Amino acid sequence: MITVGDICSLSVFDKIWPALSCEGASNRVVVGIGTLDHEPFTKRYDLFSAGEFVFTTLGFAEQYPELADEALIALMERDVAAIAIKPVALKTLSERVARFSQTSGVPIYFYEGRYMERIIAGSMNMLDSDAYDSERTHLIDGILAPSDEQNVRESFFEIAGVTGATIQCVALTPFVEDTASLHALLHNIQNVLDEYGKHWDDVERTFVCLYRHMVLGFVSFKRPPLKVIAISDADLEKCVATAGHFLCGISQEVTLGEGDIALRQAMAALATAKKEQTEIVRWTTLRLDTFRAAACSDRVYMRASHMVKSLLSDYDKEHESELGQTAQAFAEALGEVKQTAELLFQHPNTVRYRLKKIKEVLEVEHFSDRELAVLLMLTYLTE
């Protein structure tokens, strides 16, 4: 999705500044580029579509000043995304246009730049690139949906042209999540993965793309690894680290038909990197978090966890108790009553009383404390 702010940030402008700004102007979505560069005597403003970013010199306004207001208001009535005027014939805007801009929410900018063609070409390239990224996003969404291995292999071939035996994925976000930083990261990762592919003879192909608010990188290998944790794991981490400072998750190397799993692993590792503010996290080093990520991605598991939590929270609301808090602390303490009491700043006997009550609420009175701990650890694994 390209916004007015994205277009305004293009380097093809010598300068661009708001003539009339509106709340949320930079977030307005741009779906096309339009130009108004001749006298609109035909009144064919219906040729302009909602969401277009319109560039104009309003050259006709020098001879027919009254047409400037007519043209600008007609464009705003079409709900264009924004209007950018090269201030040659028109250097100020009327109060009538200003009021209509505020009412319609359509911002108007002045810009300087020697060649309108370059500005339009740069804007169109950004829109075309975004459309291509959107299509790949749709394909990646398809990979993450329930599917069989053959469909996954076909999808990866369509996205990146990969045909290798195995694949490894990296998911990255910049520390500052803005468009410029994201595209800079995309460029840097593309370069380092290209070099990685040249260094390793077993690499079949590398590929990098944008996916929602992250960068995804893929490395396809010609043959499977000799061990469950590939030798390339640590080397890939070292390679990626040379691209700068960012947050990154690296998947395990898996068969191409399990590429959807590699995607999930990389994104789960990235989530851990964000939580712990660690620059690079490898899935193969997560241990307990690997099971937590797997549990969070399973709807049946999540529903089972939610049911147990809800039984306790409903009881707490009705009786103003703290069974839910106690249950989670007991799980975090791995079933140790003394440690649970320390976490809650309570006496151990208070904890034992609450555990008995938890068993009653969950209708597992026959459970030992050890069995209850297992149930609650599974319940709160997704926290």
C-alpha positions in Angstrom: 0.0 0.0 0.0 1.5 3.3 -1.1 0.5 6.5 0.7 0.7 10.2 0.0 3.6 10.3 2.4 5.5 7.7 0.4 5.1 9.7 -2.8 6.3 12.9 -1.1 9.4 11.1 0.2 10.6 10.3 -3.3 14.1 11.7 -4.1 12.9 12.9 -7.5 11.6 16.1 -6.0 13.9 19.0 -5.5 11.5 20.1 -2.8 7.9 19.4 -1.9 5.9 21.1 0.9 2.2 21.4 2.0 0.3 24.3 0.6 -2.8 23.1 2.3 -2.5 20.3 4.8 -5.2 18.1 6.2 -5.4 15.8 9.2 -4.1 12.3 8.1 -2.9 13.7 4.7 0.3 11.6 4.6 -1.7 8.4 5.3 -4.1 8.8 2.3 -3.8 5.8 0.0 -2.5 6.4 -3.5 -3.8 4.0 -6.3 -2.6 5.9 -9.4 -0.9 8.9 -10.8 -2.7 11.7 -12.8 -1.6 14.9 -14.6 -3.4 18.1 -15.4 -1.2 19.9 -17.9 -3.6 21.7 -20.3 -6.6 23.9 -20.3 -9.6 21.8 -19.1 -12.1 23.4 -21.4 -13.7 20.0 -22.0 -14.6 19.9 -18.3 -13.7 16.1 -18.4 -12.7 15.9 -14.7 -14.4 12.5 -14.6 -11.3 11.2 -16.3 -9.6 11.5 -12.8 -10.2 8.7 -10.3 -10.5 8.6 -6.6 -7.1 7.8 -5.0 -5.0 9.4 -7.8 -2.1 11.6 -6.9 -2.5 14.5 -9.4 0.5 16.6 -10.6 -0.2 19.9 -12.4 1.4 23.2 -13.3 -2.0 24.9 -13.7 -0.4 26.7 -16.6 -3.8 27.7 -17.9 -4.4 29.7 -14.7 -1.9 32.4 -15.8 -4.3 33.4 -18.7 -7.5 32.3 -17.0 -7.1 32.6 -13.2 -10.7 31.7 -12.5 -10.1 28.2 -14.0 -7.5 27.4 -11.2 -10.1 27.2 -8.5 -12.5 25.4 -10.7 -9.9 22.8 -11.6 -8.7 22.2 -8.0 -12.2 21.9 -6.6 -13.3 19.6 -9.4 -10.3 17.3 -8.6 -11.1 17.3 -4.9 -14.7 16.4 -5.7 -13.3 13.4 -7.4 -11.7 12.5 -4.1 -8.2 12.3 -5.5 -5.5 11.3 -3.0 -3.6 14.6 -3.2 -2.7 17.4 -5.6 0.8 18.7 -6.2 1.2 22.0 -8.0 4.4 23.3 -9.6 4.1 27.0 -8.5 4.8 28.6 -11.9 1.5 30.2 -12.8 -0.1 29.9 -9.4 1.8 30.7 -6.2 -1.0 31.1 -3.7 -4.4 29.4 -3.2 -7.7 31.1 -2.6 -9.7 30.9 0.6 -12.4 29.0 -1.3 -9.9 26.2 -2.3 -8.5 26.2 1.3 -12.0 25.6 2.7 -12.8 22.9 0.2 -9.5 21.2 1.0 -10.3 21.0 4.7 -13.8 19.8 4.1 -12.9 17.1 1.6 -9.7 16.1 3.3 -7.7 16.3 0.1 -4.2 17.8 0.7 -2.6 20.2 -1.7 1.2 20.5 -2.1 3.6 22.8 -3.9 6.7 21.1 -5.5 9.9 22.0 -7.3 11.5 19.7 -9.8 12.9 20.3 -13.2 11.2 17.3 -15.0 7.7 16.3 -14.3 8.3 13.2 -16.4 10.9 12.0 -13.9 8.6 12.7 -10.9 5.7 10.8 -12.6 8.0 7.9 -13.6 9.3 7.6 -10.0 5.8 7.6 -8.6 4.6 5.0 -11.1 7.6 2.8 -10.4 6.8 2.9 -6.7 3.1 1.9 -7.4 4.2 -0.9 -9.7 6.6 -2.2 -7.2 3.9 -2.1 -4.5 1.5 -4.0 -6.8 4.2 -6.7 -7.3 4.8 -6.9 -3.6 1.1 -7.2 -2.9 0.9 -10.2 -5.3 3.8 -11.9 -3.5 2.1 -11.1 -0.2 -1.0 -12.9 -1.4 1.1 -15.9 -2.5 3.0 -16.0 0.9 -0.4 -15.8 2.7 -1.3 -18.9 0.6 1.8 -20.7 1.8 1.0 -20.0 5.4 -2.6 -21.4 4.9 -3.1 -25.1 5.5 -1.7 -26.9 2.4 0.1 -30.0 1.3 3.8 -30.2 0.5 3.3 -30.2 -3.3 1.3 -26.9 -3.1 4.0 -25.4 -0.9 6.8 -26.3 -3.4 4.7 -24.9 -6.3 4.1 -21.7 -4.4 7.8 -21.2 -3.6 8.6 -21.7 -7.3 6.1 -19.1 -8.3 7.3 -16.6 -5.7 11.0 -17.0 -6.0 11.7 -19.6 -8.8 13.3 -22.0 -6.2 13.6 -25.7 -7.0 16.2 -26.9 -4.5 15.9 -29.7 -2.0 15.7 -27.5 1.1 15.0 -24.0 2.1 15.9 -21.6 5.0 14.1 -18.4 5.8 15.0 -15.2 7.5 12.5 -12.6 8.7 13.6 -9.1 9.6 12.4 -5.7 10.6 14.3 -2.4 11.2 14.4 -1.0 14.7 12.6 2.0 13.3 9.6 0.7 11.4 9.2 3.3 8.6 9.0 2.8 4.8 12.5 4.2 4.1 14.2 2.0 6.7 12.3 -1.1 5.5 13.4 -0.5 1.8 17.0 0.1 2.9 17.0 -3.1 4.9 15.5 -5.0 1.8 18.4 -3.7 -0.3 21.1 -4.6 2.3 19.7 -8.1 2.8 19.5 -8.7 -0.9 23.2 -7.8 -1.3 24.4 -10.0 1.6 22.4 -13.0 0.6 23.7 -12.7 -3.0 27.2 -12.9 -1.6 26.2 -15.8 0.6 25.0 -17.7 -2.4 28.3 -17.1 -4.2 30.2 -18.3 -1.2 28.3 -21.6 -0.8 28.3 -24.1 -3.7 25.3 -25.9 -2.3 23.1 -22.7 -2.5 20.6 -23.1 -5.4 19.1 -19.6 -5.2 18.6 -16.7 -2.8 15.6 -14.4 -2.9 14.4 -11.4 -0.8 11.0 -9.6 -0.8 8.8 -7.4 1.4 5.9 -9.1 3.3 3.6 -6.9 5.2 5.8 -4.9 7.6 8.9 -7.1 7.4 11.6 -8.3 5.0 11.7 -12.0 4.1 14.8 -13.7 2.8 15.0 -17.2 1.4 18.0 -19.5 0.8 17.4 -22.6 -1.3 19.9 -25.4 -1.1 20.6 -28.1 -3.7 20.9 -31.0 -1.2 19.6 -31.7 2.4 21.9 -31.1 5.4 23.8 -34.0 7.0 22.5 -33.2 10.5 19.2 -31.8 12.0 21.0 -28.4 12.6 22.8 -27.5 9.3 26.4 -26.4 9.3 25.2 -23.4 7.3 23.1 -22.2 10.3 25.8 -20.3 12.0 27.3 -19.0 8.8 24.0 -17.6 7.6 23.7 -15.8 11.0 27.2 -14.3 10.5 26.3 -13.3 6.9 23.0 -11.6 7.8 24.6 -9.7 10.7 26.9 -7.9 8.2 23.8 -6.1 6.7 23.6 -3.7 9.7 21.5 -3.4 12.9 17.9 -4.8 12.9 15.8 -7.5 14.4 15.9 -10.9 12.8 14.7 -14.4 13.1 16.3 -17.3 11.3 14.5 -20.6 10.6 15.8 -24.2 10.6 16.8 -25.6 7.1 13.8 -27.7 6.1 12.7 -29.5 2.9 11.2 -27.3 0.3 7.8 -28.9 0.8 7.9 -27.7 4.4 8.8 -24.2 3.4 5.7 -22.9 5.2 7.2 -24.2 8.4 10.4 -22.3 7.7 8.3 -19.2 7.3 6.6 -19.7 10.6 9.8 -20.5 12.4 11.5 -17.4 11.1 8.6 -15.1 12.1 8.4 -16.8 15.6 12.1 -16.3 16.1 11.7 -12.6 15.0 8.9 -12.2 17.6 11.3 -13.5 20.3 14.0 -11.1 19.0 11.5 -8.2 19.3 10.4 -9.3 22.8 14.0 -9.7 24.1 15.5 -6.9 21.9 18.1 -9.3 20.6 19.3 -8.5 17.1 19.3 -12.1 15.7 17.5 -15.1 17.1 17.8 -18.6 15.5 14.9 -21.0 15.7 17.3 -23.8 16.5 18.4 -22.1 19.7 14.9 -21.3 21.1 14.1 -24.6 22.8 11.0 -23.9 25.0 10.0 -21.0 22.8 9.8 -23.3 19.8 7.0 -25.2 21.5 5.3 -22.0 22.6 5.3 -20.7 19.0 4.0 -24.1 17.7 1.2 -24.0 20.3 0.2 -20.4 19.4 -0.2 -21.4 15.7 -2.5 -24.2 16.5 -6.2 -23.1 16.8 -7.3 -26.3 18.6 -4.5 -25.8 21.2 -5.3 -22.2 21.7 -9.0 -22.9 22.2 -8.1 -25.6 24.8 -5.9 -23.1 26.6 -8.5 -20.4 26.5 -11.1 -22.8 28.0 -9.0 -23.5 31.1 -8.1 -19.8 31.5 -11.8 -18.8 31.1 -13.0 -21.2 33.8 -10.6 -19.7 36.3 -11.2 -16.1 35.3 -15.0 -16.5 35.4 -14.6 -17.9 39.0 -12.3 -15.0 39.9 -14.8 -12.4 38.7 -17.7 -14.1 40.6 -15.8 -14.6 43.8 -13.2 -11.8 43.7 -10.4 -14.4 44.0 -7.0 -14.8 42.3 -7.0 -18.4 41.0 -5.9 -17.4 37.5 -2.9 -15.5 38.8 -2.0 -18.4 41.1 -2.4 -20.9 38.3 -0.1 -19.0 36.0 2.5 -18.5 38.8 2.3 -22.2 39.6 3.0 -23.0 35.9 5.9 -20.6 35.8 7.3 -22.1 39.0 7.2 -25.6 37.3 4.9 -26.8 40.1 7.0 -25.7 43.0 4.7 -24.5 45.8 7.4 -22.5 47.6 8.6 -20.7 44.5 4.9 -20.0 43.6 4.4 -18.4 47.0 7.5 -16.2 46.5 6.2 -15.1 43.1 2.9 -14.1 44.6 4.2 -12.8 47.9 1.9 -15.3 49.7 2.3 -17.9 52.4 2.8 -21.5 50.9 -0.4 -22.6 52.8 -2.4 -19.9 50.9 -1.0 -21.3 47.6 -1.9 -24.9 48.6 -5.5 -23.8 49.4 -5.8 -22.0 46.1 -4.4 -25.1 44.2 -7.1 -27.2 45.9 -9.8 -24.7 44.8 -8.3 -24.7 41.2 -8.7 -28.4 41.0 -12.4 -28.0 42.1 -13.1 -25.4 39.5 -11.5 -27.4 36.7 -13.1 -30.6 38.0 -9.8 -32.4 38.4 -9.9 -33.1 42.1 -8.2 -36.5 41.5 -5.1 -34.8 40.1 -1.9 -34.7 42.1 -0.1 -31.3 42.3 2.4 -32.6 39.8 -0.4 -33.5 37.3 -2.0 -30.1 37.9 1.3 -28.4 37.2 1.5 -30.2 33.9 -2.0 -29.1 32.9 -1.3 -25.5 33.8 2.1 -25.4 32.1 0.4 -26.5 28.9 -2.4 -24.0 29.5 0.0 -21.0 30.0 2.6 -22.1 27.4 1.1 -19.6 25.0 1.6 -16.6 27.3 
